């Protein structure tokens, strides 16, 4: 651990005022443009599951009708979960989200296992002896694989590991050798991850005794009015140089400026196209931050701008940038950044869906140089939607800076 004197929270160099007004209904407007396509795909996928797992199980007519009814009830619960979390009172919202998101995760794994079984059947039918009667065993085999996988994924989702990463920084001052940043991202406190989870990760981070803490967006899934008490334990986060926060896309779905204000109330330093200069015995390290790319859809005041974030920063001091999405590296441009810390991807969260992350982001997780910007992308601390993690583990990242 670096030997450093205790310091007070540094002054923020404000280069872009954060006064704004969000319009939450924009979320619905954007969603409606895709609802027809999504609805058709999800209906087709449920019908496919029913044909393979319900009709294929050779059950009696009454049992088949009951299972088909349960299947379509699960389909409906997905939409109730998404909308109910926003529109219903807390107790009902919690029930709606738990039901809808548990089924969404179950549906995803059932769909994957069933499609894989179809591929196996196709190969066996072409390459060797094949008895079509074996198809009656498929529903039991699929459920037998998916059920224990879901139990494992549910437990793992609530147990983020500490992941230690060392990054070489050119020109890192001697007094910042071994400087440790604890990164939290994609915590997603909401209806299924609550105050208990916030307390758990706060204890873990504080036990690391970090030099600084970075919260790189998607701290919540809900409004300040609903979740103020749930996030309260995060006020106990402690480090030598402070807790630094930037917004993620989910803050904007529930009032980005309100969550910035709440983060300040929790004792965090909000970096809204701003930077701080950390000093040790006259040597300096700069930490800058930008709002999420999604912010610009809600207000021009929330357009992320790396150049503004570091405007007036000491020209020779190394720079660490906090930006929620790794694809923001493309927008850094000519601004010098020695390291960018990001999240957003969740590492894919549920196998095999991590492979689709590359359709929207340049990296799934880990360290990579993106458009010339050295970037570390965390798997995320919590989860979004289905309360499961299968494959990529959640993480609290301890980033140690070393002289390159």
N, C-alpha and C positions, 0 to 999 in steps of 0.2 A: 504494500500500500504506500502511495506517495506520502512523504512527510510534508504536510502543509499546514499553515496556520489557519485557524477559524476565520472566515470572512463573512461579512454581511452581504445580503442580497444586492447585486450590482444595479446601478441605475439603467433603465431601459432607454435606448436611443430610438426615439419614435420617428419614423419616416413616412408613416401613412396612417392617418386617423382612422379609427375603427367604428365610427358612428354609422349605423345602417339600419335598415328595416327589412326583414325577410318576409316573404309571402309563402307560408307553408303549403298553400294549395297548389303551388308549382309542382310539387311532388306528384300530386294526382294527375295534373295535366300531362306530365311526362309519361306517367304510367299508363294512362289511357291510350296513348299512341301505340303501345305494344300489347295491350290486353287481348286483342283478338287472336294474334299469333300465339301468345303464351297459352291462352285458354285452349286453342285447338291442339297444341302439342301435349298439354297436360291431360286433356280428355283422351287423346289417342293413346298415351302411355298407360293410363289407368285401364282402358279397354284391353290393351295388350296384356297387362298383368292379369286381368280377370280371365281372359281366354286361356292363358298358359297355366295359371295357378289355381283358379277356381274351377273352370270347366275341365281342366286337365286332371283334376284330382279324383275323378270318378266317384263323386259324392252323390247322395240322394238329392232330389229336386229341392226339398226344403232347406237343406244345408247350403246348396248353391245359391238359392235366393237370399239367404241370410248373409252369406259372404259377399255377394254382389252389392247388397245394401250397405254393408260395412265399408266396402271399397269406395262407393260413391259418397258415403258420409265422410270418409277420410279426404276425398277430393275436395268436398265443400269446406272442411276444417282448415285447409291451407289458406283459403281466401279469408275466412273468418279470422284466422290468426294474424294475417298481415293487416287487415283493416281494424280488427278489434283492439289490437295493441294501441292504436292511435285514437280510436273513437269511443271506446268503452271506459267506464270507471275502472279504477285499479283492480278490484277483485275479479271482475268479469274479464278484464284485459289479460290478467295473469292466466286464467283458465283457458281463454281463447288462444293465447300464444303457446302455452305448453302443449295443448292438444294439437294445434295446427303444425307447430314446428317439430314435434315428435313424429307425427305422421310424415311430414315432408322428408325428414332424414330417413325414416323407415322405407318410404316409397322410393327414395333414391337408391338405397342399397338393394331393395328387392328388384328394382328395374335393372341394375347392373348385374346382379346374380342371375336373373332370368335371361338376359341377353347373352351372358356368358354360357349359360346352359344350352341355349339355342345353337351357339357356335359349336359346342361340343357335340351336340346331336347331329349337326350337319356333317362334321368330320367323321363321326362313327358310322353314319349312314353310307358314306362314300368309301370308307377304307376297310371295313370288316364286317363280321356277322352282326346283325342288328335286329332286335326284336322290338317293334313299336310298342309293345306292352310295357316296356321299361319307362315310357313317358309318364305312366301313372305314378312313378316314384319321384318325378321331378319336383312337384310342389313340396314334398317332405324334405328333400335334399336342399332346396333353396332356402326354405324357412330354417332348416337346421344349421345352415351356414350363417344366415343373416342375424338370427336371434342372439347368439353369443357375441358376434361382432358388434352389435348395437350396445350390449351391456358394457363391453370393454370400452367402446368409443365414448359412452356416457361418463364413465368414471374418469377416463383420461382427460376429457374436456375440462374438468374442474381441478386439474392438477398440473398447472403450467410448470415446466422445469426452468431452472436457471441455466441459461446458455451463455457460455463465456467466449468472447470473440476478441482477438487482438488485431489492431489495425495500425499499420505504419503510417506516420504523418510526416511528410517532408517539412523540415524547418521547425519541428516541434521544439519549443524552448525546454531547456533542461529542467526547469522547475515544474513542468507539466508532464515529464516522463512518468508513465504509469498512471496518468489521470484516468479515473474510471467513471463512466457514464452508465447509469442504470436506465434502460429504455423500457417503458410501458407503451403499448400501442394496441389498438383494437380490443380494448377491455370490454366494451359493449355492456356496461351495466344497464339493466333493464328489467323486464318481467321475469326472466329465467336466470339471470346472473344478478344477484342482489347485494345488499350491504355486507352479507357474510363473505362474499367473494372479494369485495373491496377491502375488507379487513384483512383477509388472508394475504392478498398481494402486497398490501402496505407493510405487513410484518416481514414478508420475504425481502422486499426492497430495503427496508431499514436495516435488516440484518446484514446486508451486503456492505453497509457503511460507505455508500458511494460518494464521490466528489461532486457529482451533479446528477440530476434526474431529468430525463426527457420523456414527455408524454406526447407521442406523435399522432394524436387524433383518434377519432372514433372511441372516445371515452365512454359514450352513452348510446342508448337506443330509446329515447323518449324525451319529454320536455323537462325543463327545470322544475316546473310545478309538481310533476309526478315523481321525479327521481332525486330531488334535493336531499332527502334523508338517506337515500341509498348510496350516494356518492360521498356523503359526509366523512367517512373514514379516511378518504384520500387527503384530507387536510393534515393528517398526521405524518405524511411523507416528509422525510428529512434527509438533507445532504449538506455538505460544506458550503456549496455555492448556490444552492437553490433548486427549485423545481420549475422547469420550462415547458410550456404547453403551446401546441399549435392545433388548429381545428382539423378534423377529418370530414369526409363527406357526410357522415351520419349526423354530425352536429347541425349541419345546415337543414336537414330534414325536420329538425325539431327546434329551430331558432338558434342560429349560429352566434349572434351577438349576445343572446341571453346566456349561452353556455360559456362564452368568453368571460362575461361578467361573473358567472358562478365560479369559474376557474380562478379568477382573481380573488374572490371571496374565500376560496379554499387555500389561498396562500401561494398560488402558482403565478409565475411570471409569464404572461401571455405574449408571444412573439408574433405580431401581426405585421408582416413585412418590416420587421425590426431586428435588432441584434443587441446583445450584451457583450461587454468586454470583461473577461475574468482576468484578474491580476494576481501574481505571486512574485513577491520580491522584485517588482518592476517588469517582470516578463508577462506576456499577454497571450490569451487564447480567446477567440471570438466564437460565440454561439449565436447563429441567426435562425430565424424561422419565418415561414410563409403560411398563409391560410391554404386550405385545400383547393385544388383545381375546381371542385364543384362550387366553391363559394362565388365564383364569378357569375354563375347562373342566377344567383339571388340578388347580387348587388355588385356594382362596379367597384365599390369600396373594398370588396373582398377578392379582387383579382390578385393572385399571387405574383410576386415580383422579386426575384432574387437580387437584382441590382439595387432596388430600394432597400431590401432587407439589410444589405451590407454597406449602404451609403454612409460615408464618414467613418467607417471602421479603420483601425490602424492598418496601414498598407502592408506591413511585413508580418503581422500576426496570422497564424494558421486559422482557418475557418471551418467550423462544423455547421452544417445546415440541417434543420429539422423540416421535413416536408412529408406529408402523409403518404402520397403515392410515389412509388419509384419512378414512374414515367414522367414525373416533374423534372427529372434530370435533363430531359430534352429541352426544357424551357430555361435552363440555367444560363445558356448562352455563353457570353464571354466573361461572366462573373466567375472569379476564382473561388473554388470550393475544394477543400482537401478531403472532406468526408460528408456524405449526406446520410442521415438516418431516416428510414421510412418503414411503412408497414402495409396495411390495406389488403394484401393478398391472402392473409391467413395461411399462407403456404398451400392453399387449396382446400384445407380443412377436412374434406371427406374424399377418400379414394373412390373413384378415379377422377374426381372433378378438378383436382389440382392441374391436370393437363390442359384444362380449358382456360386457366389463368393467363396463359401466354397469348390468348386472343385479345386481351385487354391491357396487359402489362408486359414490360420487357423481361421481367425476371419473376420467378415464383418465390424464392427465398434465398437468403444468404448474401455473400459479398460478390459484387460484380462492378465493373467499370462501365457505366452507361453514358453514352454520348460524352465521354471524357471525364465523367464525374464518378469518383470512387463512392459506391453506394452499398450500404448494408440494409437489407430488407428483412424485417422480423416476420416470423410466422404469426405474430399476434399473441396477446396474453389470454384473451377470452375466446369467444366464438360469436358468430352471427347466425340467427335463424335456428336451424336444427341444433339441439343441445348435444352434439356429438363431434368428436375428432377421431378420424380413422386415417392413420398415416402420419401426417405432419403434427407434431406435438406443439401445444401452446408454449410460449416462452416469456420469461422475463430476462432480457438480454443485459449482460454486463459487458460493456465495450471498453476495453483498455487501450489507451493511446500510447504508442511507442514511437521513438524517433526513427524515421525511415533510414 
